[in-house]
């Protein structure tokens, strides 16, 4: 249980106690609905300096520059699309149904469409949240991804240890490898980063989701998040939405892939305030963005 090194895990004992449960999930890898028609990746905004915080950490400043140089790699890639500033919302998308009425106004809205996914509801997959998060992220670029690749294969690709989970830093490379296969050219958009403040996290959300229409991955502690009943464990999730509502309050939407046997009893698509989300991230802050 090496939290300081950003490993994610769920309580094995709780899973063992519930291992007889029948898998429940909104969507499992073998039961996903027919995917929406893929759309070309939207052209990015002219500059990635929009709303850059004054006190952005030096590491994130360097990573932002690297991502600005790499953003042309995303242009023209087929994706599930998104509800970004200036774009109409597609109500048929699972991401939109998952957010519901909380989705913010057009001017600030960023929602990258993804497929929901649940990890297998058994003891053997008790620490597969890193693979689950990668599966959700990659579904943005290939809506059939959860059906085509097994969670075990994704786990092997990210060097996941079934007894202890995955290191978030090991997820970025395999994700880029998958995207390079889709694009037919080298893609190195995603990198390992660490938000050191809420401003840092806000900037990551802004760059990836609002400005470039793609999801990201982060580590969290689950204690203050919906569906966990106060159970506070290290976890990895894919984040696909960020916006401000009409009152200026900031919201984050993410996909929790944990199965019921882990103790999670919440929805697949979850929306919480940025303040609540940062509290969850701050103790286990590591990102693939």
C-alpha positions in Angstrom: 0.0 0.0 0.0 2.5 2.6 -1.2 0.4 5.6 -1.5 3.3 8.0 -1.7 4.3 6.5 -5.0 0.8 6.9 -6.4 -0.2 3.2 -6.6 -3.9 2.7 -6.8 -5.7 -0.2 -5.1 -9.1 -1.3 -3.7 -9.7 -3.2 -0.6 -9.0 -6.9 -1.4 -10.7 -8.1 1.7 -14.0 -6.4 0.8 -13.8 -7.9 -2.6 -13.1 -11.3 -1.2 -16.2 -11.0 1.0 -18.3 -10.1 -1.9 -16.7 -12.3 -4.6 -19.9 -14.3 -5.1 -21.7 -11.2 -6.4 -23.0 -11.3 -10.0 -21.3 -8.6 -12.1 -23.6 -5.6 -12.2 -22.3 -2.6 -14.0 -23.9 -0.1 -16.4 -21.8 -1.3 -19.2 -19.3 -4.2 -19.2 -16.7 -4.9 -21.9 -18.9 -7.5 -23.5 -22.2 -5.6 -23.4 -21.4 -2.1 -24.6 -24.0 -0.4 -26.8 -23.5 0.3 -30.4 -21.0 3.2 -30.5 -21.9 6.6 -31.9 -20.5 7.5 -35.3 -16.9 8.7 -35.0 -16.1 12.3 -35.7 -12.9 14.0 -36.6 -11.0 15.5 -33.7 -12.0 19.2 -33.5 -9.4 21.7 -34.5 -7.7 23.1 -31.4 -7.8 26.7 -30.4 -5.1 28.9 -31.7 -3.3 29.3 -28.4 -3.0 27.2 -25.3 -2.3 30.2 -23.1 -6.0 30.9 -22.5 -6.6 31.2 -18.7 -3.1 30.0 -17.8 -2.8 30.6 -14.1 -0.2 33.1 -12.8 1.3 30.5 -10.4 1.4 27.5 -12.6 4.2 25.1 -11.5 7.4 25.1 -13.5 7.0 21.4 -14.4 3.5 22.0 -15.9 4.7 25.1 -17.8 7.3 22.9 -19.5 4.8 20.1 -20.2 2.3 22.7 -21.6 4.9 23.8 -24.1 5.6 20.2 -25.1 1.9 19.5 -25.5 1.5 22.7 -27.6 4.2 21.3 -29.9 2.4 17.9 -30.0 -1.2 19.1 -30.5 -1.1 18.8 -34.3 -0.8 15.1 -33.8 -4.4 15.0 -32.7 -5.8 16.9 -35.7 -7.9 14.7 -37.9 -8.1 11.7 -35.6 -11.5 10.1 -35.4 -13.0 10.4 -31.9 -16.4 10.2 -30.2 -16.4 14.0 -30.3 -17.4 16.3 -27.4 -19.5 19.1 -26.2 -17.0 22.0 -26.3 -17.4 25.7 -26.4 -19.3 26.6 -29.6 -20.5 23.0 -30.2 -23.9 21.5 -29.9 -24.5 18.8 -27.2 -25.3 15.3 -28.6 -28.0 14.0 -26.2 -27.4 10.4 -27.5 -24.0 10.3 -25.9 -23.6 8.3 -22.7 -21.4 11.1 -21.3 -24.2 13.6 -21.7 -26.8 11.4 -20.1 -24.5 10.7 -17.3 -24.0 14.4 -16.5 -27.7 15.4 -17.0 -28.8 18.9 -16.1 -25.5 19.7 -14.4 -23.8 20.4 -17.8 -22.6 24.0 -17.9 -23.3 26.8 -20.4 -21.8 26.7 -23.8 -19.1 29.4 -23.2 -17.2 27.4 -20.5 -18.3 23.8 -21.3 -15.8 21.0 -21.9 -17.0 17.4 -22.2 -15.1 14.8 -24.1 -17.4 11.9 -25.0 -16.3 8.5 -23.7 -17.9 5.1 -23.1 -18.7 3.9 -19.6 -16.9 0.8 -18.4 -16.9 -1.4 -15.4 -14.0 -3.6 -14.3 -14.7 -7.3 -13.8 -16.5 -7.9 -10.5 -14.1 -10.5 -9.1 -11.1 -10.8 -6.7 -8.6 -11.3 -9.6 -9.3 -7.8 -10.9 -9.4 -6.0 -7.5 -6.6 -3.6 -8.5 -7.4 -3.0 -12.2 -8.6 0.6 -11.9 -5.6 1.9 -13.8 -6.5 -0.4 -16.7 -10.1 0.6 -16.4 -9.2 4.3 -16.6 -7.0 3.7 -19.6 -9.9 1.8 -21.3 -12.3 4.7 -20.8 -9.7 7.3 -22.0 -9.0 5.3 -25.2 -12.8 4.8 -25.8 -12.8 8.5 -26.7 -10.7 7.7 -29.7 -12.2 4.3 -30.4 -15.7 3.7 -29.1 -15.3 0.0 -29.6 -12.1 -0.2 -27.6 -13.8 -1.7 -24.4 -15.1 -4.6 -26.7 -11.9 -5.1 -28.7 -9.2 -5.3 -26.0 -9.5 -7.3 -22.8 -8.8 -5.6 -19.5 -6.1 -8.1 -18.8 -4.3 -7.1 -22.0 -4.5 -3.4 -21.0 -3.2 -4.4 -17.6 -0.2 -6.1 -19.1 0.5 -3.1 -21.3 0.7 -0.8 -18.3 2.7 -3.2 -16.2 -0.1 -3.7 -13.7 0.5 -5.9 -10.8 -2.8 -7.7 -9.8 -1.7 -7.6 -6.2 -0.9 -3.9 -5.9 -2.2 -2.1 -9.0 -0.6 0.2 -11.6 1.8 3.1 -11.3 0.2 6.1 -13.0 3.5 7.0 -14.6 3.4 3.7 -16.5 0.1 4.5 -18.2 1.1 7.4 -20.4 3.4 5.5 -22.8 1.0 2.6 -23.6 -1.8 5.1 -24.1 0.3 7.0 -26.6 1.3 3.7 -28.3 -2.4 2.9 -28.8 -3.1 6.3 -30.2 -0.1 6.1 -32.6 -1.6 2.9 -34.0 -5.0 4.6 -34.5 -3.4 7.7 -36.1 -0.9 5.9 -38.3 1.8 8.3 -37.0 3.6 9.0 -33.8 1.4 10.5 -31.0 2.9 11.5 -27.7 0.2 13.8 -26.4 -0.1 12.2 -23.0 2.6 12.5 -20.3 3.0 11.9 -16.6 2.4 15.0 -14.5 1.6 16.0 -10.9 -0.8 18.8 -10.1 0.7 20.6 -7.0 -2.3 22.9 -6.5 -5.9 23.3 -7.6 -4.7 25.9 -10.1 -2.4 23.2 -11.6 -5.3 20.7 -11.8 -7.6 23.3 -13.3 -5.1 24.1 -16.0 -4.7 20.4 -16.9 -8.5 20.1 -17.2 -8.6 23.3 -19.3 -5.8 22.2 -21.7 -6.9 18.6 -22.3 -10.7 18.8 -22.1 -11.8 22.4 -22.9 -9.1 23.4 -25.3 -8.3 20.1 -27.0 -11.4 17.9 -26.3 -9.7 14.9 -24.9 -10.0 13.1 -21.5 -7.2 12.7 -18.9 -6.4 10.3 -16.0 -5.8 11.1 -12.4 -5.2 9.5 -9.1 -7.6 10.1 -6.2 -8.5 9.1 -2.7 -12.1 8.0 -2.6 -13.2 9.0 0.9 -15.0 12.2 -0.1 -16.3 10.9 -3.5 -19.8 9.7 -4.2 -20.6 6.0 -4.1 -17.8 5.0 -1.8 -19.6 5.4 1.5 -16.6 7.0 3.1 -14.2 4.2 2.2 -10.9 6.0 1.6 -8.6 4.1 -0.8 -6.2 5.0 -3.6 -7.9 4.9 -7.0 -7.4 5.8 -10.7 -10.1 7.4 -12.8 -10.6 8.9 -16.2 -11.8 12.6 -16.3 -13.8 13.7 -19.2 -15.6 17.0 -18.2 -14.9 20.4 -16.7 -17.0 23.5 -16.8 -18.4 26.5 -14.8 -22.1 26.8 -14.2 -24.1 30.0 -14.5 -23.1 31.0 -11.0 -19.4 30.5 -11.7 -19.1 27.3 -9.7 -16.7 24.8 -11.2 -17.6 21.2 -11.9 -15.7 18.0 -12.9 -17.2 14.9 -14.6 -15.4 11.6 -14.5 -16.0 7.8 -15.0 -15.5 5.5 -12.0 -14.9 2.0 -13.3 -14.8 0.2 -9.9 -17.2 -2.8 -9.6 -19.7 -3.4 -6.8 -17.4 -6.0 -5.1 -14.9 -3.2 -4.4 -17.4 -1.5 -2.2 -18.4 1.1 -4.9 -22.1 1.6 -5.2 -22.2 4.8 -7.3 -22.9 5.7 -10.9 -20.5 5.2 -13.8 -20.5 8.9 -14.7 -20.0 11.1 -11.7 -20.1 14.9 -11.4 -18.7 16.8 -8.4 -17.5 20.3 -7.7 -13.9 21.1 -8.5 -13.3 21.8 -4.7 -14.5 18.3 -3.8 -12.5 16.8 -6.7 -9.3 18.6 -5.7 -9.7 17.3 -2.1 -9.8 13.8 -3.6 -6.9 14.4 -6.0 -4.6 16.3 -3.6 -3.6 13.3 -1.5 -2.9 11.1 -4.5 -1.9 13.6 -7.1 -0.6 12.0 -10.3 -2.0 12.5 -13.8 -1.7 11.2 -17.3 -2.5 14.4 -19.3 
